[in-house]
């Protein structure tokens, strides 16, 4: 039993940064991505789709392997002489941008507020960095491919083209305010002023009401915490203002010149096309996503005359296509319920379990060991059972598999013991209790972030409690023969209550819980009345923690177990929402019942009371606001800093910036800067390792006591 190899296998699966697979080149040789890649579908079907000549959107939750598919596709493109491919991590470019770099200017005389100016320049700088990175990568890739050797030089000499690319990049980097941008900034500034005046007027009008006064105070608090960008973003909720603003920004960048140079490269070098991989764009805020698509992606895709093809990774439900026609692009989902959709749940589960088996077997084999040396495969049936359990425990997310293997290494493999079904269930529970659940709570207590983020997380937690309580109630009713008639009579032991169904209209309600892996869509079904419903499954570790049985009973009579009426949670969820949400006007503060949601949406959410303000769904959370107000803001950290200290706490060892960044999905440069800041705060100790000479970090006792005890 090669325990060191097992440890490296778990590390290779749980890392975020695809480039860090180079850490394993000494163990498995060069081009690790080519050796380790396992396609989610037989015959490399996903890879074939991504390497096709179409623009492709690759969708999947965090850790589902989007970056891995992109890395393998780019490796495949590098073997061809007729395609130039480049990779851009959109989120990392946004991460390294510091808002304090934006200097304020005196523009009040022109009718432009300081907040509007700073927000606008910050947005332009973000987009400029992406375009500059694109131009830089094109130039460097052309040099690596030695295109000069086959350059025809009919339209432009190669050196002339490189000079032109540098000149365009210099123009793009200049994010100063231009004359054609002033009118729209004046409009936005005026709307921000009017909104503030309305809020002041509303505050004066309802001055006598204590409850109303509390609402105003909380609104002021949220505005203060949310900051300049959110104030600016709310103005862009108006589609007319947004369209004008995005058009103005688009005119700020010389896309006609950029596309002309790309077309010159394609023609003069005899290439088929340029392929650009854009990763992690769903990590951006909604307005930033829209601007990224409208200002960067749409021109490249729609105006390049097939010279440029885009490959874009995003999250399900968080993709904006803008002016890109969804009907003319390929959209592929990596979530198991979409990839393996079948008529029968059992067929879907077999396909998903097969991928888990292929992924793990290949990973062990490449690292020079056999999977049966570590898993307790006493028979072919036990192998199928354990691989099915790995799928159930991870929802087929490779990164979660890596975390489970890491826990199994500590619990079993390090002691020379093989992995059993009981140990997988225990690892799943530990991962849920020690990582997912604790980090969720820690963010609300210690993260320095907008109140709305904390409120959303709080409501997710309350909704999860509601689901667990409903499942517990259903289990009791089945046991007491209060539901189901004779259907459940043959059941032995504790009835499974891990799955439930809801109407499709509630899919958005579960999006946050799903993205954080508390629940997962499982299958589209029809209920007993023939209506469409969606079946969801609770995370296996959550069920183990709550002493709930996951799955459904064996045997043909139970193939439609979760289509029984007792597992239909639509009414329970609606009841929860009615107690926790309302529709509120941002100007006059008037509240409207949730039943008016569709009607208000038809009129662009205009408030029927004041006819001026814009309504939005808000949460009734007075108690939670008081709880947040009582927190010690002096010890709060920015979310990325909280992630860094959390990883150092969980790993309990000295780590270099690259190791930390690999586990929290950011760049080692950003981690290096933040660990230096945390060192100054007395929360992290940084020292150079005597053995390898690298700077490594570890949390201090003060940090341990403050955030983890």
C-alpha positions as CSV (number, residue, x, y, z in Angstrom):
1,X,0.0,0.0,0.0
2,X,1.8,3.1,-1.3
3,X,0.4,5.7,1.1
4,X,2.4,8.6,-0.3
5,X,0.9,8.0,-3.8
6,X,-2.6,8.0,-2.3
7,X,-1.9,11.3,-0.6
8,X,-0.7,12.8,-3.9
9,X,-3.8,11.5,-5.7
10,X,-6.1,13.2,-3.2
11,X,-4.1,16.5,-3.6
12,X,-4.3,16.4,-7.4
13,X,-8.1,16.1,-7.2
14,X,-8.8,18.8,-4.7
15,X,-6.7,21.6,-6.2
16,X,-8.4,24.5,-8.1
17,X,-5.5,25.9,-10.2
18,X,-5.0,23.7,-13.2
19,X,-1.4,25.0,-13.6
20,X,-0.5,23.5,-10.3
21,X,-0.7,20.0,-11.8
22,X,2.9,20.7,-12.8
23,X,3.6,19.9,-9.1
24,X,3.1,16.3,-10.1
25,X,5.2,16.1,-13.2
26,X,8.0,14.4,-11.3
27,X,5.6,11.6,-10.3
28,X,3.8,11.1,-13.6
29,X,5.9,12.7,-16.3
30,X,5.3,15.7,-18.6
31,X,1.9,16.8,-19.8
32,X,0.1,15.6,-16.6
33,X,-3.3,16.9,-17.9
34,X,-3.1,14.5,-20.9
35,X,-2.4,11.6,-18.7
36,X,-4.9,12.4,-15.9
37,X,-7.8,13.5,-18.0
38,X,-11.0,11.4,-17.9
39,X,-13.9,12.6,-20.0
40,X,-17.3,12.8,-18.2
41,X,-18.8,11.0,-21.2
42,X,-17.6,7.8,-23.0
43,X,-15.6,8.4,-26.2
44,X,-14.4,11.8,-25.0
45,X,-17.7,13.3,-26.1
46,X,-17.4,16.5,-23.9
47,X,-13.8,17.1,-25.1
48,X,-14.9,16.7,-28.8
49,X,-17.7,19.2,-28.3
50,X,-15.4,21.8,-26.7
51,X,-12.8,21.4,-29.4
52,X,-15.4,21.8,-32.2
53,X,-15.4,24.9,-34.4
54,X,-18.3,26.4,-32.5
55,X,-18.3,28.9,-29.7
56,X,-19.0,26.8,-26.5
57,X,-20.4,27.6,-23.0
58,X,-19.2,24.9,-20.5
59,X,-21.4,25.0,-17.4
60,X,-20.9,23.4,-14.0
61,X,-20.7,24.2,-10.4
62,X,-17.4,24.8,-8.6
63,X,-15.1,21.8,-8.8
64,X,-16.9,19.9,-11.6
65,X,-13.9,20.0,-13.8
66,X,-14.5,22.9,-16.2
67,X,-10.9,24.1,-16.0
68,X,-9.6,20.5,-16.5
69,X,-11.7,20.1,-19.7
70,X,-10.3,23.5,-21.0
71,X,-6.7,22.4,-20.1
72,X,-7.1,19.2,-22.0
73,X,-8.7,20.9,-25.0
74,X,-6.0,23.5,-25.2
75,X,-3.4,20.7,-25.0
76,X,-5.1,19.1,-28.0
77,X,-5.1,22.4,-29.9
78,X,-1.4,22.8,-29.3
79,X,-0.8,19.6,-31.3
80,X,-2.3,21.3,-34.3
81,X,-0.5,23.8,-36.5
82,X,-3.5,25.6,-37.8
83,X,-5.0,27.0,-34.6
84,X,-3.8,29.5,-32.0
85,X,-5.4,29.0,-28.6
86,X,-5.0,31.2,-25.5
87,X,-6.4,30.8,-21.9
88,X,-7.6,33.7,-19.7
89,X,-8.7,33.4,-16.1
90,X,-11.2,36.2,-15.9
91,X,-11.7,36.0,-12.1
92,X,-8.0,36.2,-11.3
93,X,-7.7,39.4,-13.3
94,X,-10.5,40.9,-11.3
95,X,-9.0,39.6,-8.1
96,X,-5.8,41.5,-8.4
97,X,-7.4,44.9,-9.1
98,X,-7.4,47.1,-6.1
99,X,-10.2,49.7,-5.9
100,X,-7.9,52.1,-4.0
101,X,-5.8,52.5,-7.2
102,X,-8.6,54.6,-8.7
103,X,-8.0,58.2,-8.0
104,X,-10.9,60.6,-7.5
105,X,-11.2,63.7,-9.7
106,X,-13.1,66.9,-9.3
107,X,-16.1,66.5,-11.6
108,X,-18.9,67.9,-9.6
109,X,-19.0,71.0,-11.9
110,X,-19.8,68.6,-14.8
111,X,-22.6,67.0,-12.9
112,X,-20.7,63.7,-12.2
113,X,-20.6,62.4,-8.7
114,X,-17.3,61.1,-7.2
115,X,-18.9,57.7,-6.6
116,X,-20.1,57.4,-10.3
117,X,-16.7,58.4,-11.6
118,X,-14.8,56.0,-9.4
119,X,-17.1,53.1,-10.2
120,X,-17.0,53.8,-13.9
121,X,-13.2,54.0,-14.1
122,X,-12.9,50.8,-12.0
123,X,-15.2,49.0,-14.4
124,X,-13.2,50.2,-17.4
125,X,-10.0,49.2,-15.8
126,X,-11.3,45.7,-15.1
127,X,-12.4,45.3,-18.7
128,X,-9.2,46.8,-20.0
129,X,-7.1,44.3,-18.1
130,X,-9.0,41.4,-19.8
131,X,-8.5,42.9,-23.2
132,X,-4.8,43.7,-22.5
133,X,-4.2,40.2,-21.3
134,X,-5.9,38.9,-24.5
135,X,-3.5,41.0,-26.6
136,X,-0.5,39.9,-24.6
137,X,-1.4,36.2,-24.8
138,X,-1.9,36.5,-28.6
139,X,1.5,38.0,-29.0
140,X,3.3,35.5,-26.8
141,X,1.6,32.5,-28.3
142,X,2.4,33.7,-31.8
143,X,6.1,33.9,-30.8
144,X,6.0,30.4,-29.3
145,X,4.4,28.9,-32.4
146,X,7.1,30.6,-34.6
147,X,4.5,32.0,-37.0
148,X,7.2,34.1,-38.5
149,X,8.5,31.0,-40.4
150,X,5.3,30.7,-42.4
151,X,4.3,34.4,-42.5
152,X,3.2,35.5,-45.9
153,X,3.5,39.2,-45.4
154,X,1.0,40.2,-48.0
155,X,-0.9,42.7,-45.8
156,X,1.6,43.4,-43.0
157,X,5.0,42.3,-41.9
158,X,5.2,40.2,-38.7
159,X,7.2,42.8,-36.7
160,X,4.8,45.5,-37.8
161,X,1.9,43.5,-36.5
162,X,3.6,42.9,-33.1
163,X,4.2,46.7,-32.9
164,X,0.5,47.3,-33.7
165,X,-0.6,44.9,-31.0
166,X,1.6,46.7,-28.4
167,X,0.2,50.0,-29.5
168,X,-3.4,48.9,-29.2
169,X,-2.6,47.4,-25.7
170,X,-1.2,50.7,-24.6
171,X,-4.4,52.5,-25.8
172,X,-6.6,50.0,-24.0
173,X,-4.7,50.4,-20.7
174,X,-5.5,54.1,-20.7
175,X,-8.7,54.1,-18.7
176,X,-9.1,57.9,-18.4
177,X,-12.5,59.5,-18.8
178,X,-13.4,60.3,-22.4
179,X,-15.7,63.0,-23.7
180,X,-18.4,60.6,-25.1
181,X,-18.7,59.0,-21.6
182,X,-19.7,62.2,-19.8
183,X,-23.5,62.3,-20.7
184,X,-24.3,58.8,-19.4
185,X,-22.3,59.4,-16.2
186,X,-24.3,62.6,-15.7
187,X,-27.5,60.6,-16.1
188,X,-26.3,58.0,-13.6
189,X,-25.1,60.6,-11.1
190,X,-28.5,62.4,-11.3
191,X,-30.4,59.1,-10.6
192,X,-28.2,58.4,-7.6
193,X,-28.9,61.9,-6.3
194,X,-32.7,61.5,-6.8
195,X,-32.7,58.2,-5.1
196,X,-30.9,59.7,-2.1
197,X,-33.3,62.6,-2.0
198,X,-36.3,60.3,-2.1
199,X,-34.9,58.2,0.7
200,X,-34.4,61.4,2.8
201,X,-37.9,62.5,2.0
202,X,-39.3,59.1,2.9
203,X,-37.4,59.2,6.2
204,X,-38.9,62.6,7.0
205,X,-42.4,61.4,6.1
206,X,-42.4,58.4,8.4
207,X,-40.3,59.9,11.1
208,X,-42.9,59.2,13.8
209,X,-42.9,55.4,13.2
210,X,-40.3,53.5,15.3
211,X,-40.5,50.4,13.0
212,X,-40.1,52.6,9.9
213,X,-37.2,54.4,11.5
214,X,-35.5,51.0,12.1
215,X,-36.0,50.2,8.4
216,X,-34.4,53.4,7.3
217,X,-31.4,52.9,9.6
218,X,-30.8,49.4,8.2
219,X,-31.0,50.7,4.7
220,X,-28.4,53.3,5.5
221,X,-26.2,50.7,7.1
222,X,-26.5,48.4,4.0
223,X,-25.7,51.4,1.7
224,X,-22.6,52.2,3.8
225,X,-21.3,48.6,3.8
226,X,-22.2,47.8,0.2
227,X,-20.1,50.8,-1.1
228,X,-19.8,52.7,-4.2
229,X,-20.1,49.9,-6.8
230,X,-23.4,48.6,-5.5
231,X,-24.8,52.2,-5.5
232,X,-23.7,52.4,-9.1
233,X,-25.0,48.9,-10.0
234,X,-28.5,49.6,-8.7
235,X,-28.8,52.5,-11.3
236,X,-27.9,50.0,-14.0
237,X,-30.9,47.8,-13.1
238,X,-32.8,50.1,-15.5
239,X,-32.4,48.4,-18.8
240,X,-32.3,51.6,-20.8
241,X,-29.6,53.1,-18.7
242,X,-27.6,49.9,-18.8
243,X,-27.8,49.6,-22.6
244,X,-26.7,53.1,-23.1
245,X,-23.8,52.6,-20.6
246,X,-22.6,49.4,-22.1
247,X,-22.6,51.0,-25.6
248,X,-20.6,53.9,-24.3
249,X,-18.0,51.5,-22.7
250,X,-17.8,49.5,-25.9
251,X,-16.9,52.6,-27.9
252,X,-14.0,53.2,-25.5
253,X,-12.2,50.2,-26.7
254,X,-10.8,49.8,-30.3
255,X,-12.4,46.5,-31.1
256,X,-12.4,47.2,-34.9
257,X,-8.6,47.4,-34.7
258,X,-8.2,44.4,-32.5
259,X,-10.4,42.2,-34.7
260,X,-8.6,43.5,-37.8
261,X,-5.2,42.4,-36.4
262,X,-6.5,39.0,-35.3
263,X,-7.9,38.5,-38.8
264,X,-4.5,39.5,-40.2
265,X,-2.8,36.9,-38.0
266,X,-5.2,34.2,-39.2
267,X,-4.8,35.1,-42.9
268,X,-1.1,35.8,-43.1
269,X,-0.1,32.7,-41.0
270,X,-2.5,30.4,-42.8
271,X,-4.4,29.5,-39.6
272,X,-8.0,28.3,-39.3
273,X,-8.9,30.4,-36.3
274,X,-8.0,31.8,-32.9
275,X,-9.6,30.0,-29.9
276,X,-9.9,31.9,-26.7
277,X,-10.7,30.1,-23.4
278,X,-12.3,32.4,-20.8
279,X,-12.5,30.7,-17.4
280,X,-14.5,31.6,-14.2
281,X,-16.5,34.5,-15.6
282,X,-19.6,33.5,-13.4
283,X,-17.6,34.4,-10.3
284,X,-18.1,38.1,-11.3
285,X,-21.1,40.2,-10.0
286,X,-24.1,40.2,-12.4
287,X,-23.4,43.7,-13.8
288,X,-19.7,42.8,-14.4
289,X,-20.8,39.6,-16.1
290,X,-23.1,41.6,-18.4
291,X,-20.5,44.2,-19.3
292,X,-17.9,41.4,-19.8
293,X,-20.2,39.7,-22.3
294,X,-21.4,42.9,-24.0
295,X,-18.1,44.7,-24.2
296,X,-15.6,41.8,-24.7
297,X,-17.3,38.5,-25.7
298,X,-20.0,39.7,-28.1
299,X,-17.6,41.8,-30.4
300,X,-15.1,39.0,-30.5
301,X,-17.7,36.4,-31.3
302,X,-20.0,38.3,-33.6
303,X,-17.7,40.6,-35.6
304,X,-14.7,38.4,-36.3
305,X,-16.1,36.7,-39.3
306,X,-15.4,33.2,-37.8
307,X,-11.8,34.1,-37.1
308,X,-12.4,33.9,-33.3
309,X,-14.1,31.1,-31.4
310,X,-14.8,31.4,-27.7
311,X,-14.8,28.7,-25.0
312,X,-16.5,30.1,-21.9
313,X,-16.8,28.4,-18.5
314,X,-19.6,29.5,-16.2
315,X,-22.0,28.4,-13.5
316,X,-25.5,27.0,-14.2
317,X,-28.1,29.7,-13.9
318,X,-25.5,32.4,-13.9
319,X,-24.8,32.8,-17.6
320,X,-25.7,35.9,-19.6
321,X,-25.5,35.6,-23.4
322,X,-26.2,39.2,-24.3
323,X,-25.9,39.7,-28.0
324,X,-24.5,36.2,-28.5
325,X,-27.3,34.1,-30.0
326,X,-27.7,31.0,-27.7
327,X,-29.1,29.1,-30.6
328,X,-25.8,29.4,-32.5
329,X,-23.5,28.2,-29.7
330,X,-23.0,24.9,-28.0
331,X,-23.9,24.8,-24.3
332,X,-22.7,21.8,-22.3
333,X,-23.5,21.1,-18.6
334,X,-21.1,19.1,-16.5
335,X,-23.5,18.5,-13.6
336,X,-24.4,14.8,-13.5
337,X,-28.2,15.3,-13.6
338,X,-27.8,17.0,-17.1
339,X,-25.0,14.9,-18.5
340,X,-26.6,11.5,-17.7
341,X,-30.2,12.4,-18.0
342,X,-32.2,9.3,-18.7
343,X,-35.8,8.0,-18.4
344,X,-35.0,6.0,-15.3
345,X,-33.2,7.3,-12.2
346,X,-31.3,4.0,-12.0
347,X,-29.8,4.4,-15.5
348,X,-28.7,7.9,-14.7
349,X,-27.0,6.6,-11.5
350,X,-25.2,3.8,-13.4
351,X,-23.7,6.4,-15.8
352,X,-22.7,8.7,-13.0
353,X,-21.2,5.8,-11.0
354,X,-19.3,4.7,-14.1
355,X,-17.7,8.1,-14.4
356,X,-16.6,8.0,-10.8
357,X,-15.1,4.6,-11.3
358,X,-13.3,5.7,-14.5
359,X,-12.0,8.9,-13.0
360,X,-10.6,7.2,-9.8
361,X,-9.2,4.1,-11.6
362,X,-7.3,6.2,-14.1
363,X,-6.0,8.6,-11.4
364,X,-4.6,5.7,-9.3
365,X,-3.2,4.0,-12.4
366,X,-1.3,7.1,-13.6
367,X,0.3,7.5,-10.2
368,X,1.6,3.9,-10.4
369,X,-0.8,2.2,-8.0
370,X,-4.0,0.1,-8.3
371,X,-7.3,1.3,-6.8
372,X,-8.0,-2.2,-5.4
373,X,-5.0,-1.8,-3.1
374,X,-6.8,0.9,-1.2
375,X,-10.6,0.2,-1.6
376,X,-12.1,-2.9,0.0
377,X,-13.2,-4.6,-3.3
378,X,-14.0,-8.1,-2.0
379,X,-16.2,-8.7,-5.1
380,X,-17.3,-7.0,-8.2
381,X,-20.5,-6.2,-6.5
382,X,-18.7,-4.4,-3.6
383,X,-16.6,-2.5,-6.2
384,X,-19.8,-1.2,-7.9
385,X,-21.3,-0.4,-4.4
386,X,-18.2,1.7,-3.3
387,X,-18.0,3.6,-6.7
388,X,-21.7,4.3,-6.5
389,X,-21.2,5.6,-3.0
390,X,-18.3,7.8,-4.1
391,X,-20.7,9.3,-6.7
392,X,-23.4,9.8,-4.0
393,X,-21.0,11.3,-1.5
394,X,-19.5,13.8,-4.0
395,X,-22.3,14.4,-6.6
396,X,-19.5,13.4,-9.0
397,X,-17.6,16.6,-8.3
398,X,-13.9,15.7,-8.7
399,X,-12.8,18.3,-6.1
400,X,-15.2,16.9,-3.4
401,X,-13.8,13.5,-4.3
402,X,-10.3,14.8,-3.5
403,X,-11.5,16.2,-0.2
404,X,-13.1,12.9,0.7
405,X,-9.9,11.0,-0.3
406,X,-7.9,13.4,1.9
407,X,-10.0,12.5,4.9
408,X,-9.9,8.8,4.1
409,X,-6.1,9.1,3.9
410,X,-6.1,10.4,7.5
411,X,-8.7,8.0,8.8
412,X,-7.8,4.8,7.0
413,X,-5.0,4.7,4.5
414,X,-2.4,6.3,6.8
415,X,-3.0,3.3,9.2
416,X,-2.8,0.7,6.5
417,X,-6.5,0.1,6.4
418,X,-8.7,-0.2,3.3
419,X,-11.6,2.0,2.5
420,X,-15.1,0.7,3.2
421,X,-18.6,2.0,2.6
422,X,-18.8,2.9,6.3
423,X,-15.6,4.9,6.1
424,X,-16.8,6.8,3.0
425,X,-20.0,7.8,4.8
426,X,-18.0,8.9,7.8
427,X,-15.6,11.0,5.5
428,X,-18.7,12.6,3.9
429,X,-20.1,13.6,7.3
430,X,-16.7,15.0,8.4
431,X,-16.4,17.0,5.2
432,X,-19.8,18.4,5.7
433,X,-19.5,19.2,9.5
434,X,-15.9,20.4,9.5
435,X,-15.6,22.2,6.2
436,X,-18.9,23.1,4.4
437,X,-21.1,23.8,7.5
438,X,-18.4,25.5,9.6
439,X,-17.1,27.7,6.8
440,X,-20.7,28.7,6.0
441,X,-21.1,29.9,9.6
442,X,-17.7,31.4,9.9
443,X,-18.3,33.6,6.8
444,X,-21.4,35.1,8.4
445,X,-19.6,35.9,11.7
446,X,-16.2,37.0,10.5
447,X,-16.4,38.1,6.8
448,X,-16.3,41.8,6.0
449,X,-18.8,41.9,3.2
450,X,-22.1,43.6,2.2
451,X,-25.1,42.8,4.5
452,X,-27.0,41.4,1.6
453,X,-24.4,38.6,1.2
454,X,-24.8,37.7,4.9
455,X,-28.6,37.8,4.6
456,X,-28.6,35.5,1.6
457,X,-26.4,33.0,3.5
458,X,-28.6,33.3,6.5
459,X,-31.7,32.6,4.5
460,X,-30.0,29.6,2.8
461,X,-29.3,28.2,6.3
462,X,-32.9,28.8,7.4
463,X,-34.2,27.1,4.2
464,X,-31.9,24.2,4.8
465,X,-33.4,23.8,8.3
466,X,-36.8,23.9,6.8
467,X,-35.9,21.1,4.4
468,X,-34.4,18.9,7.1
469,X,-37.4,19.5,9.4
470,X,-39.7,18.5,6.6
471,X,-37.7,15.4,5.9
472,X,-37.8,14.5,9.6
473,X,-41.6,15.0,9.7
474,X,-42.0,12.8,6.6
475,X,-39.9,10.0,8.1
476,X,-42.0,10.0,11.2
477,X,-45.2,9.9,9.2
478,X,-44.0,7.0,7.1
479,X,-42.9,5.1,10.2
480,X,-46.3,5.7,11.8
481,X,-48.2,4.7,8.6
482,X,-49.8,8.2,8.4
483,X,-49.0,8.6,4.7
484,X,-48.6,6.5,1.6
485,X,-51.3,3.9,2.3
486,X,-49.9,0.4,1.7
487,X,-47.0,1.6,-0.4
488,X,-44.5,1.8,2.5
489,X,-45.8,-1.3,4.4
490,X,-42.9,-3.5,3.1
491,X,-40.2,-1.1,4.2
492,X,-37.6,-2.4,6.6
493,X,-35.6,-0.1,8.9
494,X,-35.5,3.7,8.8
495,X,-37.2,5.0,5.6
496,X,-35.0,7.1,3.3
497,X,-35.9,10.8,3.2
498,X,-32.9,12.3,1.4
499,X,-34.8,13.3,-1.8
500,X,-37.7,15.6,-2.4
501,X,-39.5,17.2,-5.3
502,X,-40.7,20.8,-6.0
503,X,-42.3,22.6,-8.9
504,X,-39.8,24.0,-11.5
505,X,-40.7,27.6,-10.6
506,X,-38.8,27.1,-7.3
507,X,-35.5,26.2,-9.0
508,X,-34.1,29.6,-8.5
509,X,-34.8,29.4,-4.8
510,X,-32.4,26.5,-4.5
511,X,-29.7,27.9,-6.7
512,X,-27.5,29.1,-3.7
513,X,-27.9,25.9,-1.7
514,X,-27.1,23.9,-4.9
515,X,-24.0,26.0,-5.7
516,X,-22.7,25.3,-2.2
517,X,-23.5,21.6,-2.4
518,X,-26.0,21.4,0.3
519,X,-28.5,20.0,-2.2
520,X,-28.3,19.0,-5.9
521,X,-30.8,18.6,-8.6
522,X,-31.2,14.9,-9.2
523,X,-33.8,14.4,-11.9
524,X,-36.7,15.9,-13.8
525,X,-39.9,13.9,-13.1
526,X,-43.6,13.9,-13.3
527,X,-45.6,13.7,-10.2
528,X,-48.7,11.5,-9.6
529,X,-50.9,14.2,-11.2
530,X,-48.7,14.3,-14.3
531,X,-47.2,17.7,-13.6
532,X,-43.5,18.5,-14.1
533,X,-41.4,18.5,-10.9
534,X,-37.7,18.5,-10.1
535,X,-36.2,16.0,-7.7
536,X,-33.5,17.3,-5.4
537,X,-31.1,15.3,-3.2
538,X,-29.6,16.4,0.1
539,X,-25.8,16.1,0.4
540,X,-24.9,12.7,1.8
541,X,-22.7,14.2,4.5
542,X,-25.7,16.3,5.7
543,X,-27.9,13.2,5.9
544,X,-25.2,11.4,7.8
545,X,-24.9,14.3,10.2
546,X,-28.7,14.4,10.7
547,X,-29.0,10.6,11.0
548,X,-31.1,10.4,7.9
549,X,-31.0,7.5,5.4
550,X,-29.8,8.5,1.9
551,X,-31.2,7.0,-1.3
552,X,-34.2,4.8,-1.8
553,X,-35.1,1.2,-1.0
554,X,-34.0,-1.6,-3.3
555,X,-36.5,-3.5,-5.4
556,X,-38.7,-2.7,-8.4
557,X,-41.8,-1.6,-6.3
558,X,-39.7,1.3,-5.0
559,X,-38.3,2.6,-8.4
560,X,-40.7,5.6,-8.1
561,X,-40.2,6.0,-4.4
562,X,-39.7,9.8,-4.4
563,X,-42.7,10.4,-6.6
564,X,-44.9,9.7,-3.6
565,X,-46.9,12.8,-2.5
566,X,-45.3,13.0,0.9
567,X,-42.0,14.0,-0.7
568,X,-43.6,16.9,-2.6
569,X,-42.2,20.0,-0.7
570,X,-43.6,22.8,-2.9
571,X,-46.2,23.9,-0.3
572,X,-43.6,23.7,2.5
573,X,-41.2,25.9,0.6
574,X,-43.9,28.4,-0.4
575,X,-44.9,28.6,3.3
576,X,-41.2,29.3,4.2
577,X,-40.9,32.0,1.6
578,X,-44.1,33.7,2.6
579,X,-42.8,34.0,6.2
580,X,-39.4,35.3,5.1
581,X,-39.8,37.4,2.0
582,X,-41.8,40.4,0.8
583,X,-41.7,42.8,-2.2
584,X,-40.4,46.2,-1.1
585,X,-40.0,49.6,-2.9
586,X,-36.5,51.0,-2.8
587,X,-37.8,54.6,-2.7
588,X,-41.0,54.8,-0.6
589,X,-40.4,51.7,1.5
590,X,-43.9,50.3,0.8
591,X,-44.2,46.5,1.0
592,X,-46.3,44.4,-1.3
593,X,-47.4,40.7,-1.0
594,X,-45.4,38.1,-2.9
595,X,-48.5,37.2,-4.9
596,X,-47.9,40.5,-6.9
597,X,-44.5,39.3,-8.1
598,X,-45.6,38.4,-11.7
599,X,-47.7,41.5,-12.1
600,X,-44.9,43.8,-10.9
601,X,-42.5,42.1,-13.2
602,X,-44.7,43.0,-16.2
603,X,-44.3,46.7,-15.4
604,X,-40.5,46.5,-14.8
605,X,-41.1,46.4,-11.0
606,X,-42.3,50.0,-10.8
607,X,-43.9,50.6,-7.4
608,X,-47.7,50.9,-7.7
609,X,-47.7,53.1,-4.5
610,X,-45.3,55.9,-5.5
611,X,-44.9,55.2,-9.3
612,X,-41.3,56.3,-9.0
613,X,-39.4,53.7,-7.0
614,X,-38.3,50.2,-8.2
615,X,-39.5,47.2,-6.2
616,X,-37.4,44.1,-5.4
617,X,-37.9,40.9,-3.4
618,X,-36.4,41.5,0.1
619,X,-36.1,39.4,3.2
620,X,-37.8,40.0,6.5
621,X,-34.8,39.8,8.8
622,X,-35.1,42.2,11.6
623,X,-33.8,39.7,14.1
624,X,-30.9,38.8,11.9
625,X,-30.0,42.5,11.4
626,X,-29.8,42.9,15.1
627,X,-27.6,39.8,15.3
628,X,-25.2,41.2,12.6
629,X,-25.2,44.6,14.3
630,X,-24.0,42.9,17.5
631,X,-21.0,41.3,15.8
632,X,-17.5,42.7,16.4
633,X,-16.6,44.3,13.1
634,X,-13.1,45.1,14.3
635,X,-12.1,41.4,13.8
636,X,-13.8,40.9,10.5
637,X,-11.7,40.0,7.5
638,X,-12.3,40.2,3.8
639,X,-13.7,36.9,2.4
640,X,-10.5,36.0,0.6
641,X,-8.5,36.6,3.8
642,X,-10.9,34.4,5.8
643,X,-10.5,31.7,3.2
644,X,-6.7,31.9,3.6
645,X,-6.7,31.5,7.3
646,X,-9.4,28.8,7.1
647,X,-7.2,26.7,4.8
648,X,-4.2,27.1,7.0
649,X,-6.3,26.1,10.0
650,X,-7.7,23.0,8.2
651,X,-4.3,21.9,6.8
652,X,-2.5,22.6,10.1
653,X,0.9,23.0,8.4
654,X,3.2,25.6,6.9
655,X,2.1,26.4,3.3
656,X,3.5,28.4,0.5
657,X,1.3,30.9,-1.5
658,X,1.0,28.5,-4.4
659,X,-0.3,25.7,-2.3
660,X,-2.9,27.9,-0.6
661,X,-4.0,29.4,-4.0
662,X,-4.5,25.9,-5.4
663,X,-7.1,25.2,-2.7
664,X,-9.0,28.5,-2.7
665,X,-9.2,29.3,-6.4
666,X,-7.1,32.5,-6.7
667,X,-3.6,33.5,-7.7
668,X,-0.5,33.0,-5.7
669,X,0.4,36.7,-6.1
670,X,-2.9,37.7,-4.4
671,X,-2.3,35.1,-1.6
672,X,1.3,36.5,-1.2
673,X,0.0,40.0,-0.7
674,X,-2.8,39.1,1.6
675,X,-0.6,36.8,3.8
676,X,1.7,39.8,4.2
677,X,-1.2,41.9,5.3
678,X,-2.4,39.2,7.7
679,X,1.2,39.0,9.1
680,X,1.1,42.7,9.9
681,X,-2.2,42.0,11.8
682,X,-0.6,39.3,13.8
683,X,-2.8,36.6,12.4
684,X,-0.2,34.8,10.2
685,X,3.5,34.0,10.6
686,X,5.6,33.9,7.5
687,X,9.1,32.4,7.4
688,X,11.4,31.0,4.8
689,X,11.7,27.2,4.9
690,X,15.3,26.1,5.6
691,X,14.9,23.0,3.4
692,X,13.6,24.5,0.1
693,X,14.1,28.2,0.7
694,X,10.5,29.0,0.0
695,X,8.4,31.5,2.0
696,X,5.6,29.6,3.9
697,X,2.8,30.8,6.1
698,X,1.1,29.4,9.3
699,X,-1.6,30.9,11.4
700,X,-0.7,32.3,14.8
701,X,-2.2,31.3,18.2
702,X,-4.0,34.6,18.2
703,X,-5.7,33.7,14.9
704,X,-6.6,30.2,16.1
705,X,-8.2,31.6,19.3
706,X,-10.1,34.4,17.5
707,X,-11.6,32.6,14.5
708,X,-11.5,28.9,15.3
709,X,-12.1,28.3,19.0
